[in-house]
C-alpha cells in the first residue's frame, strides 16, 4: 500500500501548542486518532499510518510534554488532564466523532475520553493498555520510587539505564536501537528531562484504577491488543481490563513485546480495520 501524504502543524489547545500530523482525507468513516504512550511520541505510529483503512482521516498528536508539543510546565500531565486536551484538540480540528486508538498510557487517555465525552467516540482500540493498579514496571518503577533523589540527577546519569530498559520492550534489536535512541534524544534537554519525571509522577495508580472502572461504562465497540512477551504490561493488567469489559475482542500477538505498532503494524492495522467495520 503506498504511503499516505502526511502534513504536520501546531494548533492551540487551551494555553498550549500541540503538534500533530494528519494523513488522508475525510471520507465516510470517522477520523482515526492515534494516542501514543509513555515514554514514546507520535513516532510510535510511523509504520502503521499507511496501513489504516482508507476513507478515514488519521490524526496523530504528540501529547502535551512530548515530542514537538509544548512542555506544559505548569499544567497537569495526569490521565484526566490529557483526556481533556484530547477533547480540546477534537474541538479545534472540528472532529465530531473519532475512532480512538491508544497505546499504553494512550489507552487510558482514550478510555477517559470515551467515559467523559461518550458522544465524541465511535470505537476504541486499546493497545498494551495499563489496567487495575498497574502503572509502570521495571526501571521506571524504581525511578518513581526514588523520585526525590532522581530529580537531582541529570539525564545523562540515567540514560544508559533507561536505554537498557526500553531496548527490552522490543523484539527486533535493530528497530529497538533506532527508536529508543530517538525517544531518549527527545528527553535529553534538561527541561524535557524534568517533564519526563513529572509525567512519571503524574501517572498514578488512582487514575489507572479509575480508567479501568470507566471501561465498564463504555458503550462503544472495544478491541484489545496485547502480546505474550510484553515486559512493560504484565498479564494481570490485561486480566483486570478483560474483567471490566468482557465483550471486547482480544488479539494476542505471539512472540512479540511492547511496541506492536512499530514491530507488528500489519496485525494492528487488521484489528483496527475489523473494529471500524464491526
C-alpha positions in Angstrom: 0.0 0.0 0.0 1.5 3.4 -1.0 2.4 5.7 1.9 0.0 8.5 2.8 0.9 12.1 2.4 1.4 13.4 6.0 1.0 17.1 7.0 2.2 18.4 10.3 1.3 21.6 12.2 0.8 23.2 15.6 -2.6 24.0 17.0 -3.7 25.9 20.1 -5.4 23.8 22.7 -6.2 25.9 25.7 -3.0 27.8 26.5 -0.7 25.2 24.9 0.6 24.5 21.4 0.0 20.9 20.4 1.8 19.4 17.4 0.1 16.8 15.3 0.3 15.4 11.8 -2.5 14.2 9.7 -2.9 11.8 6.8 -5.6 11.0 4.4 -8.8 13.0 3.8 -12.2 12.9 5.3 -14.3 10.1 3.9 -17.4 8.3 5.1 -15.6 6.9 8.1 -14.8 8.7 11.4 -11.4 10.2 11.9 -8.9 7.8 13.5 -6.9 9.5 16.3 -3.7 7.7 17.4 -2.6 8.4 21.0 0.9 7.3 22.0 2.0 6.2 25.4 4.8 6.8 27.9 7.7 7.4 27.2 7.2 7.4 23.4 6.0 10.1 20.9 4.0 10.2 17.7 6.9 8.3 16.1 5.3 5.2 17.5 2.7 5.2 14.7 5.0 5.8 11.7 4.8 2.3 10.4 1.0 2.0 11.0 -0.5 5.1 9.4 -0.2 4.0 5.7 -1.8 0.6 6.6 -5.0 2.0 8.2 -8.4 1.7 6.4 -8.9 4.2 3.5 -11.8 6.6 3.9 -10.7 7.7 7.3 -8.6 10.8 8.1 -5.8 9.9 10.5 -4.7 12.4 13.2 -1.5 11.7 15.2 -0.7 14.1 18.0 2.2 14.5 20.4 0.6 14.7 23.8 1.5 17.7 25.9 5.0 17.4 27.2 6.1 15.0 24.4 7.7 15.3 21.1 7.2 18.7 19.5 4.3 19.8 21.7 4.7 22.3 24.5 6.2 21.2 27.8 3.2 22.4 29.8 5.5 23.3 32.8 2.6 24.4 34.9 0.0 22.0 33.7 -1.1 18.6 34.9 0.1 15.6 32.9 -2.4 13.3 34.5 -4.6 11.0 32.5 -7.8 13.2 33.0 -5.8 16.3 32.0 -4.5 14.6 28.9 -8.1 13.5 28.1 -9.4 17.0 28.4 -6.8 18.2 26.0 -7.7 15.5 23.5 -11.3 16.6 23.6 -10.0 20.2 23.1 -8.0 19.0 20.1 -11.1 17.4 18.6 -12.9 20.7 19.1 -10.1 22.7 17.4 -9.9 20.3 14.5 -13.7 20.1 14.2 -13.8 16.4 14.7 -17.3 15.4 15.9 -16.6 11.7 16.5 -13.4 9.8 16.4 -12.0 6.3 16.5 -9.6 6.4 19.4 -6.6 4.2 19.3 -4.4 4.3 22.3 -1.1 2.6 23.3 -0.2 2.1 27.0 -0.8 5.5 28.7 -2.6 6.5 25.5 -5.1 3.6 26.0 -6.0 5.0 29.4 -6.4 8.5 27.9 -8.6 7.1 25.2 -10.8 5.4 27.8 -11.0 8.6 29.8 -12.2 10.5 26.7 -14.8 7.8 26.0 -16.1 8.0 29.5 -16.1 11.8 29.9 -17.3 12.6 26.3 -19.0 9.5 25.0 -20.7 11.3 22.2 -17.3 12.1 20.7 -16.1 8.4 20.4 -17.3 5.8 18.0 -14.8 3.0 18.6 -11.9 2.2 21.0 -8.8 0.2 20.3 -6.6 -0.3 23.4 -3.1 -1.5 22.7 -1.0 -2.9 25.5 -3.2 -1.0 28.0 -2.5 -0.3 31.6 -5.1 -1.7 33.9 -6.1 -2.2 37.5 -3.4 -0.9 39.8 -0.6 -1.4 37.2 1.2 1.8 36.2 4.9 1.4 35.4 7.2 -1.5 36.0 10.9 -2.3 35.9 13.4 0.6 35.8 10.6 3.2 35.5 9.0 1.9 38.8 12.4 2.2 40.5 12.9 5.7 39.2 9.5 6.7 40.5 10.1 5.1 43.9 13.2 7.3 44.3 12.0 10.4 42.6 13.3 12.8 45.3 16.8 11.6 44.5 16.3 11.1 40.8 15.2 14.7 40.4 18.7 15.7 41.5 20.4 13.7 38.7 21.0 14.9 35.2 19.5 12.9 32.3 23.0 11.7 31.2 23.4 9.9 34.5 20.4 7.7 33.8 20.4 7.5 30.0 22.2 4.1 29.9 19.8 2.5 32.5 16.8 3.8 30.6 18.1 2.7 27.3 18.7 -0.9 28.5 15.2 -1.0 29.9 13.5 0.3 26.7 15.5 -2.0 24.5 13.9 -4.9 26.3 10.5 -3.6 25.1 11.3 -4.6 21.5 11.8 -7.9 19.7 13.9 -6.5 16.9 17.2 -5.2 18.2 17.9 -3.0 15.1 14.5 -1.3 15.3 14.9 -1.0 19.1 18.1 0.9 18.8 16.7 3.3 16.2 13.5 4.1 18.1 14.9 4.1 21.6 17.7 6.5 20.7 15.1 8.7 19.1 12.8 8.7 22.2 15.7 9.3 24.5 17.1 12.2 22.4 13.7 13.9 22.9 14.1 13.7 26.7 17.8 14.8 26.8 17.4 18.6 27.3 17.1 19.5 30.9 13.6 20.9 30.7 12.5 17.9 28.8 14.0 15.6 31.4 12.1 17.4 34.2 8.9 16.9 32.1 9.7 13.2 31.8 9.9 13.0 35.6 6.7 15.0 36.0 4.9 12.6 33.7 6.3 9.6 35.7 4.9 11.2 38.9 1.5 12.1 37.4 0.9 8.6 36.0 -0.8 7.5 39.2 -2.3 4.2 40.4 -5.6 6.0 41.3 -6.0 7.3 37.7 -5.3 3.9 36.2 -7.8 2.3 38.6 -10.4 4.9 37.6 -9.8 4.3 33.9 -10.3 0.5 34.4 -13.5 1.2 36.2 -14.7 3.5 33.4 -14.4 0.7 30.9 -17.4 -1.0 32.4 -19.5 2.1 31.4 -18.2 2.4 27.8 -20.9 1.6 25.3 -18.9 1.6 22.0 -17.2 -1.4 20.5 -13.7 -2.1 22.0 -10.8 -4.0 20.6 -7.8 -5.0 22.8 -4.4 -5.8 21.5 -1.7 -7.4 23.7 1.4 -9.5 23.3 2.6 -12.6 25.1 6.1 -11.3 25.9 5.3 -7.7 26.9 7.7 -6.7 29.7 6.0 -3.3 30.3 2.4 -4.5 30.8 2.0 -7.6 32.9 -0.8 -10.1 32.3 -2.6 -9.0 35.4 -3.2 -5.6 33.9 -4.9 -7.2 30.9 -6.9 -9.6 33.1 -8.3 -6.6 35.0 -9.4 -4.9 31.8 -11.0 -8.1 30.5 -12.9 -8.4 33.7 -14.1 -4.8 33.3 -15.2 -5.2 29.6 -15.7 -8.9 28.8 -17.3 -8.2 25.5 -14.2 -6.6 24.0 -12.4 -8.5 21.3 -8.8 -9.6 22.2 -5.9 -10.2 19.9 -2.7 -11.6 21.3 0.4 -11.0 19.1 2.6 -14.0 19.6 6.4 -13.8 20.2 6.0 -10.0 20.5 6.8 -7.4 23.1 5.5 -3.9 23.8 5.8 -1.8 20.7 3.4 -3.7 18.3 2.5 -0.5 16.3 6.2 -0.4 15.2 7.0 -4.1 15.0 3.7 -5.7 14.0 1.8 -2.8 12.2 0.0 -5.2 9.8 -1.6 -7.1 12.6 -2.5 -3.9 14.5 -4.0 -2.4 11.3 -6.0 -5.5 10.7 -7.5 -5.3 14.2 -8.5 -1.6 13.6 -10.0 -2.4 10.2 -12.1 -5.2 11.7 -13.2 -2.9 14.6 -14.4 0.0 12.4 -16.4 -2.4 10.2 -18.0 -4.2 13.1 
